[in-house]
């Protein structure tokens, strides 16, 4: 009870101290296409704690199956903001789309390649010539490329099978693929489904970033308001991680399992930033995307930096913007 009271007090203080609401005006309608419940946990926590209203906005959060789908909602005009992975944002930038990265919300490195004991894949080099399932166009595809590169392989050395995130486990169980990479939320179900046949290869050589992007319809005022609410949410996560996990579960509405949230949310690093490290990673991924996916556009630093929209975050938290 005391923790709940302290959390409520913290949220009230943050909202009161940094509110940018619109005096005398009704709340502005804002739409966010969300994905990756844990990477985008501040969005779900802001929703659960009612932080949007303190910033003078009324937010509709619609969860999409992947960050790629969330980005498509933004690009298609169905949402003003999107919670997306770094790779979808890069591919949109290379395609010349108007996408503005306004914050790097979280970082995650605990990847697992899923396989079966009877496939005898004990290292990434053993993937050569094998069938590997992956949701193409998402961060997992780039994670797989880093796994292959660590063994001197490329996508040309394996037989890629494009699967939805929730199809990888079933494909493994049927034997349609030899290995698969999917979202961390499906790791436990794969272990349960495969039982004694389950095997995995851990990989920490790629930092996945969950980004908040703004589309052409997002105003500067609404962008700043959304960021202020998310900064309050990330402080609440730091103040009471178990309460934050309960809020994420509540907003997930059954899409996530409690065991997964308990185990994996501590493995995410939260904190809205725009850093040189982010830009360096975007440049690296863009070079890969041009080579592997034959995408157009320029992968140089100057071209990609134009998609980092630093002004709103710099206005609400100057120390969070270290890219110049």
N, C-alpha and C positions, 0 to 999 in steps of 0.2 A: 504494500500500500504506500509506504513512504517513497519507494522508487517512482511509483506512478505519479505521486504528487509532485516530486521534484522534476520529473520529466515534463509534466504539464506546466510547471512554473518556468522551466527553461524555454519551452516553446513559446509561451506567452511573452516572455521577456525578449526573445529574438524577434518575434513578429512585431512587437511594439517598438523595438529599437530600430528596425530597418524597414518598416512598412512603407511601401510606395503606393498605397491605395489612391483612388481617385475621389477626393472629397466632393460631395454633392452630386456625384454621378453614379449610375448603376454599374454593377460589375461588368467588365468586358468579357465576352465569350471567347475562350481559348480552347483549341483542340490539340491533344498530344497523342500521337501514335506511338505506343510503347511496345517494348519487347525486352527479353532477357530480364526476368523478374529480379534476379539478384544483382546483376550489373546496374540495372536501373532502379535499384531499391529506393533511392531518395524520392523518385517520382511517386512510388506507391505509398511511401511513408507520408509524403505531403498530402496525398489524397486521404489517407486514413486519419491523419491528425487535423484535417480541415485547414491546412495552411494557406490554401489558395485565396480564400476570402479575405484574409488579412492584407493581401496585396491588391485587392480590388479587382480580382479576376475570378471568373467562374469557369472551371476547367473540366472538359470532357476527356477522360483518359480511355482510349480504346486499345486493348492489347492485341498485337499481331503475332503470328506464329514465329516470325524471324525478324531480325533487324532489316533485312532486305525488303520484307513486306512493309515494315514501318516507313522505310525510306520512300518506297513507291507511293505510299499514302501521302507523304509530304510533297513529292514531286507531282503527283496527280491532283493536288489541291484539296484532298480530303482532310488534311491535317496541317496545322501551322508549324508544329514541332514534331520531331521524331527522335526516339531513343534507338540508336543504331550502332552497329559495330564499325570498327575502323575501315574494314575492307569495303563494305557497301558505300561508305562515304567517299572512299578513294575512287571507286569505279564510276560513281556519279560525277565526280570532279573531272575525271579523264574524259567522260562523255560530254563535257561542256554544259552540264546541268547547273542551274542556279541553286547551290546548296551552301549554307553557311554553318560552319562548325562553331558553336558558341560556348561549348564546355566539354572537357574530358571528364566524365562523371566518375569513372572507376576503372581499376586495372585488375587483371586476373591472369595467372600463369599456370595453374594446375591442370594441365591437359592429360587425357588418357586415350591412347589408341586401344579400342576394344577388339578382341579377337577370341578365338576358341583354342582350347588346349590341343585339340586334334589337328589344328593347322600348323602347330609347331613354329609359330612366329615368335622368336625370342629376342629379336632386335629389328630395327627398322630396315636394315639391309635385306632381311628375309622377305620384304614386301615386293621385291622385284618379280614381275610377272604375275602377281596376285591381283584378285578382284578386291577393290577397296571402295566401300560406300561412304559418301560424304554429301552433305547439303551444299551443292555448288553455289557460288555467289555469296556465301556467308563467311564469317571469320574462320569457321572450321576448315574451309578449303585452304586458306592461307596457312593455318596451323599445320595442316597435313603437308603442305609444301616445305615447311621448315623441318618437319620430321624427316621427310625424304632427303632433304638437303644435308641433314646431319649424317646421313649414311652415303652421301655422294650420289643420290638418286634424284630424279625429277618425275613429274607427272607422266612423262612419256614412258617411264620404266614400269608403270603399273596400269592396270585396267580400271579406270575410274567409273564408278556407278553413281549417278546422281540420284540421291534419295532425300526425301523429307526427313527432318530431324527425328520424327517419331517412327520412321520406317527402318532405321538402321538395325535396331535390336531384332525385329522380326526377320529381316534379311539374314542376319547372322545365325539366328536359330534354325532357319530353313537350310542354311548352307549355301545361299545364293551368293554370298560374299565371303571372303576369307578374313577380312578385317573391316572396321568401320570407325569413323570419327563423327561424333555428334555433340550436341550440347551437354554440358555437365549434368543438367537436370535428368538426363536419361541414363546416367551411369548405373544408378542403383537398380533400375528396372532391368537393365541388361544382365546385371549380376544375378538377379532373382530368376530371370527367364532361363539363362544358360546354366545356372547351378554349377555343378562340378566341371562343366566344360568352359566356364568363364575364365578368361585371361585378359590381362591388360598390360600395356607398356606406358609408363608415365613419361611426361615430357614437359619441361619447364623452359624451353628455348624460345617461347613466343609469348609476349605480353599482349593479351587482347584488351582493347579499350572500348568502353561503352561511352558513346558520344551523344550529346544533345545537339541536334541540328535544327536550324530554322529555315523554313521555306520562304518564298517571295512574299507571301501574305502576312508574315509575322512582323509586327511593328516593333520599333525599338522599345517602346514603353512596355509592351506585353513581354518582350524578351527579358527585360530587366526584372519585371515582376515575377516571372517564372523562375529566374535564377535566384532571386531573393528567397522565394519559398523553398527552393531546393537546398540552398545554403542552410536554412533553418532545419531542414530535414536531415542533412548530413551531420549537423551538430547533435541532433536528437539520436542518430545512430551511434555516435561516439559516446553519448551520455548513458545510453541504456541499450546495448546490443540485443539482449533477449526481447525487450519490448519491440524493437525494430523488426526482429524476425517474426514476431507474432503479427505485426501490422502487414508485413509482406505476405504472409500466409493468408490473412483475411482478405487482402485485395486480390490474391491469386484465385480465389474462389474455386479451390480444388485442383487447380492446374499444377500445383507443386505439392510435394510430399514434405511433411514436417521434418523427417529425418534428413532429407537432402538439404533443406534450408539450414538446419542446425549445423550440419557438417561443413557446408560450403560457403555460407555467407562470411564467416571469419577469414576466408581465403581471398576475399576481395578487399582491395584498398580503395576507400572512398575519399572524395575530395575534389570538387569542381576546380579544374585548372586548365590553363592553356600554356604549354611548356615547349621548350626547344626539343625535348625528347619526343613529344607527340609529333611535331613536324618532321623530325628525322625519320620516325617510323612510317609516316605517311609517304615520304619520298621513297623509302625502301620498298614499301608495298606497291606503290605506283609503278616502279620499275619492273617488279615481278608481274603485275597485272598486264602491262604492255607486252611483256615477253610471252607469258603463259596464255593470256586470253586475247591477245592481238587487239587490245583496246587502243583507240586513238588518243589524242590529247598529249599534253606535255607533262612529263614526270619530274621536271626540275623544281627546285626549292621555291623559286619565286612564283611560279605558277600555282603551286599548291598552297603557298602561304596566303594567297588572295582569298582562299576559302575559309581561313581562320578569321572569324569576326570577333575581334577582341574587345570592342568598345563596351558592350553591355556588362560583361564580367568585370572588366577593369573599373567600371563605374560603381559596381556593388561590392567588389572585393579586390582592390588594386593589387594586393600581394599575390593573388592567385594567377595573375598573368605575368609570366616571366619571359615569354617570347617577345622579341623585338624585331 
